[in-house]
Structure formats: C-alpha cells, structure tokens
Amino acid sequence: MALTLEQLSQATQTEFTRLLDGTYEHSPWIAERAWAKRPFRSLDQLKLALVEVVRAADRPAQLGLIRAHPELAGKAMVAKTLTAESTHEQGKAGLTQCTADEFARIQKLNADYNARFGFPFILAVRGPRGTGLDKDEIIATFERRVENHPDFEFAEALRNIHRIAEIRLDEKFGVVPELGNQVWDWAERLAHHSDPGYAEKGQLTVTYLTDAHRACAQRLSHWMREDCGFDSVEIDAVGNVVGVYHGADPQAKRLLTGSHYDTVRNGGKYDGRLGILVPMACVRELHAQGRRLPYGFEVIGFAEEEGQRYKATFLGSGSIIGQFKHAWLDQQDADGITMRQAMQHTGLCIDDIGRLARDPAKYLGFVETHIEQGPVLNELDMPLGVVTSINGGVRCVGEMIGMASHAGTTPMDRRRDAATAVAELALYVEKRAAAEVDVVGTVGMLNVPNGSINVVPGRCQFSLDLRATTDAKRDALVNDVMAELDRITQRRGLRCRCEETMRASAAPSALLWQARWERAVVALGLPVFRMPSGAGHDAMKLHEVMPQAMLFLRGGNSGISHNPLETITNDDAELCVQAFQHLLEQLATELNH
C-alpha cells in the first residue's frame, strides 16, 4: 500500500522514521531530523527537507552516509548482504550478471576509487529515467569520476545519494512522473537524428537545414499534431515548427513560448529542446481533458539559435520579430553551400520570410523553460530556478603585437612579449569580474601564431567575452578591461588591435511574469531561488518586442551543457511541466476575473 503525506504528518517521530526506512541507506538520522519539518504539502517538499537535513549535517555525518552505501558489484553483493533496495537497484542495472572481465574491471575501479577518496563510489544506477543505466554507462562514469577533485567528488557522491533516495521515495508513495517521462522520452527519440560524421560516432549534432534538422522538424510537428492535439501545426519559411492551441475564443491573445531544436556540435539532448517539449506536454494534458484556456497558446520550435552551420545566431526567433537579415542568405557553409541554396533545397519559401514577424499587440508575453547550463542549481540541490535577467554581453577579438626574439639571448627586461601581456590581461579580467556579483569575464582563446619553444612571442591573438546582468554593469566592466588593456600595452611597449564583434543588451525579466513563475514554484512546495542567466537564449530576442521571463531546470553532471554529458532526471522534468501548468492556470484565473 502506497505511503501518503497525511500518514507522515500524523506520525510520531519513531513512526515517521520507520515509514521512511530504507530511503537513505542505513541512515535513520536523516528521517529523524526531518520529522520536525512537517507537515509536507508535496512529495517534492519532503524530498527537499531530507536533502536539507544532509546539507546541514557536519562532514563526519555526511561521510558516514556515503560509507553506509555498498560498492557497486562489490563484496556485499557477492556475499548477498545488500539491503533489499540496493539489491533491486544493482540487479536492475545488470550488475548482478557481470561477465568475469566486467567484474574484474569494476573491482579494480572500486579499489582505485577507495584509495583516492576514502569512500565508495556512489552512483544512482537507476539513472535519470529510473529504468537503469547499462553496464557500459556505469563503467564509463566510474572511469570519469575517479579523476575528479576530492571535494567535488564528495559532493557528487551526496548528489547521487539524493537521487537514489528520490527514486525510492517515488516507489514508496506509488508516484510515477508520467509527464517527466514523456518529456524525457521525447528528447531521447529526437536525439536519434544527427548530422553525418557525428551520427556514426554516436554524437548529437543537428545544424541548420541538414537532413537531421529536417527530420527533427517533422518529428516535432507530428507529435504536436498527432500526440498533443494542437489545432494547427506548420513549418514556416525559415524552418520554425509552430504549433497553436486555440483558446476558448480562437481570436483571443496568445501566450508565446518555445526554444530551439538545433544543437551545437557533439552537444546535449536538452539544451533548447526542453523549452519545446515541456509546453507540448502541457498542451497534451489540456487536449486530453478537453479544456480550453481564455487565451491562445503558441509553441515554437525555433529552427536555429546556435549559429553552427551559418553565422546567423538567433535566426529562428529573430525572424519572429522581423529581424531576419537577408545578407545571411549569401553565407556559405564549410562545403560552400549558401543558406539560400539550403533553403531552396529543403523547399522553404524565402519570399515568405518577411511575413513571419508577429504583432506584439496580439500576444500576452513570452516565457521559456530551459536547462540551466551551469552548476548552480545542481550544487544547491534545487530543481528549479527563476531567472531574473539574461546577461548582456560584449565580445571582442584582438591581437597583441610585440617583437619576436631569441628566448636565450633576449634579457628579461628587454622583451616585448605579446603572450605574457595577454596572460596579464586574462588575470585582470578574472580579478575584475570576480569582484562584482553577477559579472563574468572570459579570455577563451589565446593563440601564438607560428609559436616556437625558443622564441619570445611577437604576436598573440585572443578573445574577450564580458557579461553582466545589466547594461550598466556590462559597460563598466568593458571600460575597465579596455583601460587595463591600454595600460598593459603602454607599460610593455606593445601595440594591440582589438575589435568588438558582438554587443547584446541585458534582458531583465518582466516582473509580472517572473512573479508568475515564482508562484508556480511555491505551489509545488519548493522555495524560490532567483538567478541570472549567463547564457543567451531565444527569450533575449523576444524581449525586444514583448515581456518575457524564464524558468531554469537543474542539469545533472554538475550542470554541464553543450556536451554529451548534459542530462536531466524525469522527476525534475515532471516539476518543470507542473510549474508551467501552474503558470498557465494562474494566467487563466487572472483573465477570467
């Protein structure tokens, strides 16, 4: 019989601890301390309360929790002394049926890991979908994590323990995250399509108007029409997939949402795509219930955001606000194919591009859900974050010019070293950005042309990426960096060419829409965590013509993105869909009164 929150709320501390026995391996103290946090309005609030108990514990208690877990395919499994929960989990991952070679390999990894960290390797072997990782995935994760810094790995072990506990709690309560599973499964199926040269290596790459890109568009449009019940679905003149679910009045204003379905090269499955699939799941539920909202709902899978095949970043969302640049049509890809030729080949009507611009007066606003693409939510054990602003940024490329000279015969005080000058600039950027909250600066490229081990560098090419939550902070950062660049070149007797290649304004969230996201998070029993977005998103473009706000979803593997390790869990995806549903209901209530 499934456990209920009502049972827990009425339980004594002893009974409460007994009911949650087995959630955290051999560690009843966690439930004992969480008892005082009752009542719980939602299972997710209970999960977070247990996490907070562990976070508040001292390091010896946390280490004891980690050491309470058995090794994977270790001595306890062989001796059949695992708990029922661990036996089930390791069995589901196939670890009870290892070949002799696999078993030997895992035993070697266990020994190496314990020698390095002093505690067993912890992995939620049920995986992000709850159905179990395969042995190859487990071994690959083992080999990757054994190289981590000890402090990072300690935290990663605790995060995996919380995921194990989450799956166990779902089962205790008889909860299946069906909406999260649907989003997760859609993302998996969409990831089957990848560009040639990457597909063969099992890598995900979908660039603008390739066969894989067109297949993704067709797949999304099919799901929107057949699985979700959108009233109209089309692939527009630039390849955007546009689905409309009418309100009770088909002429009513619409809420606009969406994100991009193209990817970077060898990227992840959720960047952009999450923001299409989550609202699709919402429409699917509305249609299944036969419900209409007092406003229309338009979901767009933007065809291009990453600028990979052509240097046309935000092409999809830009076209929606009338900012398609016709000069892009003459750009060539690496194979000499122009964008115009690619569009013609895929049957897109270039003459219709100018008619894609939306009338902002017909829209209530734009919202977007997105994987965080960073470590913050993951480190805080928070599944959702409300975005306060999308950072504005400036990018530059430059070249420091000194004098190439012999490394052995040129005295240190006579050198005009271009590379050390750029290194000095990079350290300044790091120090200046770190001195102010919500400001970041990166020197991501350094190149010494024709460098040689015995030559003082005469030239050094470099890049600057400077971002901040407001334009004023961004501009102050840029001014300080440029002033320091000038001081460095003057003091060292060098010259520098520096060209600004991109300037993007910050996009603060519309307070009314941000508040709606915040109320949606609270409705789930979770605390509100506000954060800026350091990355650019399609919402930045829509911000130019209508109010916008974003919701971030935690990414696993330290929040890594633009990487095959990018991942989310089905439980987190469920929360994201539920938050979106709450926002839709809030808006409906407001418009009905």
N, C-alpha and C positions, 0 to 999 in steps of 0.2 A: 504494500500500500504506500502511495506516494506521501512524502512528508509535506506539511503545509506551514506557512508562515504563522498562522494562528496557533498551531501547536507549539512552535518555538516561542512565541510571545507569552504563552501561558505557562511555559515550563520553568521549573526550578533550575538553578544553575547546574545541579547534578544531572537532571534530566536533559537539559539543553546540551550539555557536553556529551551525554550518551547518544542523543539523536544525531549529533554531528560526528560521531566516532568514525574514524577512517578517512575523513576528509583530508586531514593533514597527517601524514604517516607518523604514527607513534608519538603524537604531539598534542595531547588533550588540552594543554595550557592555552592554546590559541582559542579554542571554543570557550574555555572557562573565562578568559578575559573579554571575549566578545559579548558574552551574556549581558553585560551591563549596558550595551549599546541598544538593546531592544527598546521599542518594537521596530520591526523592519517593514517598510512599506512595499518593498520589492525584493526579489531574489538578488538582484544586482546590488542593492544596498547592503544585503547580508554579505555578499562576496567581498565588497569593498571594506566592510567592517573587519572581516577576518584579515584582509591584506593589511589594513592599518594597524592591527594588533602586532603583526610580524614586523612592520616598518618601525613601530615604536619600541620593539624589544631591543635589548643590548646585543652586541655582536656574539657573545658566547651562546646566547639563546638561539640566535639565528643559525650559528654554526651547528648547534645541536640538532636543529630542524633539518639542515642539509644532510648531516651524518646519519639521521634516522632513516634515510632513504637507501634502498639497496642499490648495488651496482647493476648495470644493465647486463643481462646474461652472466651474472656473477655467481659467487659461491652459494648465496641464498637461493637462487633459482635452481641450481644443481641439487642442493640439499632439500629442495621443496619446502623451504621455511618462509617464503614470501607471504605477505598479507594477501587476502583474497583479492583486494583491489589491484595490488601490484602484479599478482599472477595473471589476472584478466588483462591488464594493460600490456604487459610484456608478451603475453600469448597472442594478443590481437596484432601486435607488430611483428609476429613471426619469430621472436627471439627465443622461444622455446623449441624452435625447429631449425636452429642454425646448423650449417654444414661444419665439418671439422675445421676447415680453413677459416670460415667466418667466426667461429667461436674463438679460435686462436688469435685472430686479428683483434677481436673485441677485448679479449683478456689482456693483450699487450697494451691496448689503448687505456684500459682501466688502470693498469699498473703505472703507465706514464703519467696519466692524469692525476692519480693519487699522489705520486711522487712530486709533481709540480705544485699542486694546490692544497693537498692535505685533506681533501674531502672527495666523495664520489661524484662522478659525472651524473648530472641530473638533466633529463630531457623528457618533456611531455610527449611520450612516444605515440599517444593517440593523435597527435598532430593538430594542425589548425582547423581541420574539418571534423575532428573527433573520430574519424574512421580508421586511424592508424597510419603511421609512416612505414615505408618499406625498409628493409634492412640496409639497402644501399644509401638511402637518405639518412638513416641513423648513423651509419659509419662515417659518411661524409661530414655530418655535423660534428661528430666526435672529433674527427681529424682537424676540423677548422677551429673548434673552440679550445683545443688543448694548447693552442698558440696564444690565447688571449692573455691580457694582463690579469694578475690575480684578483685585484679589486673589482675589475669589470666582470670576471668570471663568477665571483662570489654573488654579485647582483644578478647575473644571468641565471645562476642556479636557483635563486629565490623566485625569479620571474617564472621559470619553468615549473616550480613547485606550485605557484599560484594557478597556473594553467591546469595542472593536474587536479588541483582542488576544485577548480571551476567545473571541469567535466564530471567529477564525482558528485558535486552538488546538483548539477543538471539531472543526473541519474537519480539521486535521492528524491528530488522533487518531481520527477517524471516530466521534466521540461525538455522539449526538442526545439532548438532555434530554427524553425522552419523557414522563416523569412531570410535569416542569415545564411542558411544552407542554400537557398535559392540564389542569392547574390553570389555566394562563393562558387556555386556550380556553374552559373552563367560565365563568371570570369574564367574558370578553367576551360570551358568549351570555347570561349572566344580566343583563348591563348593557343588553340590548336593551329591558328593561322599565323604564319610568319614568313618573312621575305626569304627568297632563295639565298643560300650562303649562310644563313642563320638557322633556318628550319632543320637542315641536315645535322646541325650540331646541337639540336635541342634548345636553341636560344630563341627568345622572343624579340622580334623586330618587325614593326609594321610602320612603314613610311608612306608618305602621301601618294595615293593613287596606284600603288602596286597591286598585284593580284590579291595578296593577303589583305591589303587595305580594303579593297572592294568586297572581299569575302566577309570581312568584319561588318561592313555596312549592310550587306544583305542579311547577315545573321541577326544584327540588331533590329533591322526593320521587320524581319519575320517574327521575332519574339514580341516586338511591340504590337504587331497586328494580331498574331495568332494566339500568343500565350497571355498577353496582358490586356487586350481589349481596347487599345487606343482607337479613337474614332477615325483618325486619318494619320497616315504614315507616308512620308516621302523622302527620297534622297534628292537634295536640292542641287543647285547649279555648281556648287563647289565640293559636293560630297558629304555635306552635313546630313545626318539622319534626324528627321524632325517628326516627332510624334505628338499629337494633340488629343487630349481627353477633354471633351467639352464640359462646361458647367451646365447647371440646370437651364440656364439661358445661354445658348451657343454664341450669342453676341457679347457676353459678359467679358470684362477684362480678364487677362490671364496672368498667372504666376509662371515665370520662366525659370527653368533650371537646366542643368546639364554640365558636361565636361567633355574632354577629348578622348578619342579612341585610338589615335596614333600613339606610337611609343618611341622612346629613344632606342638606339641600337643595343641589343642584349639587355633589354630592360625588364621591368617587373609587370605583373599582371593587373595591378590595381591603380596605378597612377593614372588619373583621368577617368578610367573606365568605371571606377566605383561611383563617380558622380552621375553616371548614366544609369547604372544598374539599380542603385538604391531607389531613385524615384520611379523606375519601371516597376519595381516590386510594390511600391505604394499604389500605382495605378492598377496593377493586377488585383490587389485586395479590394480597391474601390469597385472595380468592374465585377468581381466575384460577388460582392454584396449588393450589386445593382444600385450603387449610390452615385449621386451627382453633387458636386460642390457648388456653392454660389459664385464660382469663378472658374475660368478655364485653367487647364494645366498643360503647359507645353514643355516637353523634354527634348533637348537637342544633344545628339552625339556629335560634337564638333570634329570635323574631319582632320584638322591639323592644328597643333599647338606647339609642337616641339621644334619645328624648323630643321628637320634632319635631311630630307631629300633636297629641299629647296630652302633657301634662307628667307622664309616667309612665316616667321613665328606669329602665332595667333591668327592665321589665315581664316580658320573656321569661324571663330567668334568675331573677328574683325569684320567679316563680310556681313554679319548680322547687324552691325551698327554702321554699315555703309563705308567701311574703311578698307575694302579690298583694293590693293594697289595694282593697277594694270601693268606696271613695269615688271611685276613678278612673272607675268606670262612669258617673258623672254629669257628668264633664268634657265640655265641648263643644269641638269644633274650630273653625276660623275660619269655617266655614259653618253653625255651630250644631248639628252632628250630634254627639250624645253617643257616648261609647265603647260604651255599652250598645246603642245603635241600630246602630252599625257592626258590632258582634259578631253581633247578630241578623241583620243583612242578609247577612253572609257565612256564616251557618249554624253559627257556633261555639256550643257548649253552655256557657253561663255557669254552669250548675249543676255542671258537672264541674271547674271551676277548682280547687276545694278539694282535689280528688283528685290533682292534679299533683305535689304535694310528694314528693320522693324520700326514701327511708330511707337516710341516710348509711352505715348499717352494711352495706348491700348494695353499696357502692362502694369501690374501692381509692383513688380520688382523682380530681382534675380537672386536666387540662392543656389549654393553649390556645396555638395559634400565632397570631401577629398581626403585621401590618406595623408597623414601629417608630413611625411617625407623627412622626418627628423627624429631625434631620440627623446625629446622632452616628455611626451605623454607616456612613452614606454618606461622611462626612468621613474616617473611619478606613479606608475601603476594606475593611470587614469585612462579609461577607454575613449573618452570624448573631450574635445577642447573647442571652445567658442572663439572664433577668430575676431580680433579687434581691428586689425588693419593688415593689408597686404603691403609689404615693404616697397617703397620706391627705391630705385637704383640707378647707378651710373656705371657704365663700363668703358674702359679705355684700353687701348693697346699702345705700347710705347717702345722706344729703343734708346738705351743709354749708349753713348758713344765716347770712348776714351782713346787709348793708344795701345795696340798690341805690342808686346815687347818680351824679351827673353826672361823666363822665370828665374834663371840662375844669376843673371848679371845685372838685373834692374833692382836697385836698392828699394827697400820698403817705402821710404819717404819720397821716392821719385816716381812712384807708379801712378798710372791713370787707369785704374782697374774698373771696368764697367760692371762686372758681375758683383763685386763686393758692394758697389754703390746701390745696385738693385736689392741686394740682400739687406742692406741697411734700411732701405725704403720698406721692404717687406716687414722687418721687425717693427718699424714705426707704425705701419698700418695695423699690425696685430695689437700693439700697445694702445694706440689711439682708439680703435674700435672697442677694445675691452674696457675702456674707461667709462663707457656710457651704455646705459641699459638699452636693449633693443636696437643696437647698431652693430653691423658686422662688416668686415673688410677682408678681402682675399686677394693675394697675388697668386693666381692659379697657374700661370705659365711663366717659366723662365727658360730661355734658350740662348746659349752662346754659339753663334754661327761659326762653323769651322773650328770649334774649340780644340785645344790640344793640351795634353798634360803638362807640357813645359813652356806654355805661353800664357802671359798675363792677358786676360780677356780684354780685347779692344772694343767689343760690342756685346750688348746683352739685351735681348728682346724680352718684353714682359707684358703682363696684363694686370688690370685693376678691376675689381668688382666690389663696389661700395654700396651698401644698402642700409636703409633705416625706415622706421615706421611712419615718419612724416617727411615731407619735402624739406622742411627747415633743418631737421637733423641730418638728412642726407646731404644737403648743400653745405652745411657746416663741416661735415666730415670730408667732403670733396675738397673744400677750400683749404682745410688744414693739411691734407695729404699733398695737395699741389704746392702749397707753401714749403712743406718739408722737402719735397722733390727738388724744388728750386734751390733750397739751402744746401742740399747734398751735392748737387751738380756744381754749385759755385765753390763750395769748400774743397771739392776734389778736383776742380779744374776740368770738368767734363761738359758735354753737351747732351741734351735729351730731346727727342721728338716724342710727343705724347698726343694721341688723337682720341677724342671722345667718340665712341661708336654706338652708344645707346644711352638714352635717358628716359626713365619711366617714372611717372608720378606715383606717389603712395596712394593707396585706395582704402581709406578708412571705412569700416563697416557702417552702414546706416544704423543708427542707434535703435530705431524701432524694430528692424529686422534682427539685429543682434539680440535684442531683448526677447524676441520670439524664440530664437534658438536656446537662449538661456532658460526660459520657462520650460521648453521641451526637455532639456537635460534634467532639470529639477523634478519634472513629472516622472522620470524614470527612477527617482530615488538617489540620484547622483549629485555630487557637488559641482558647481560651475567652476571651470578653470578657463580663464581668459588668456589668450596668447596671440602674438602677431604671427603672420605668415612670412617667413623669409624667402619663400619661393614665389615666383609669379604664377598666376592662374588665369583661366578664362574670365573669372569674375572681375579681373582688372579692366578688361575691355568693356564689359557690360556696365561697369561703374561709371564710365564716361557718359552714359545716357539714362541710367536708372539706378535706384537704390539697390545695394547688394549686401549680402552677408554670407559668411561661410561657416561650416562645421567641419572640424577635423576628426578623423578616426585614427586611433593608435595603430602604428605599424609594429610588427614583431621584428626580431633580429636587430634590436637597437634602433628600429625605425628606419633602417636603410631603404633607399629608394633609387630608381634608375639603375636597378641591379637585380639579377635573378633571385637574390635572397629576399626581395621585397615580399612581405606576407602580412595577412590579417587572419583573425580567427572568425569562425562562424558566429560565435557569441557576440563579438564586437560588431560584426556586420548586422546582426539582429538589432542591437542597440541603435545603430545608425538609422536603420529603417524605421524603428519605433520613434526615434526622435523626429524624423521627417514627418511621420504620420501625426505626431503631436503638433508640429508646426502647421500642417495643413488644417487640422481641426481648430486650432486657435484662430487662424485666419477666417475660417468658415463662421465661427462664432462671432467674431468681430463684424463681419459683413452682414450677418443676419440680425444685428441689433442696431 
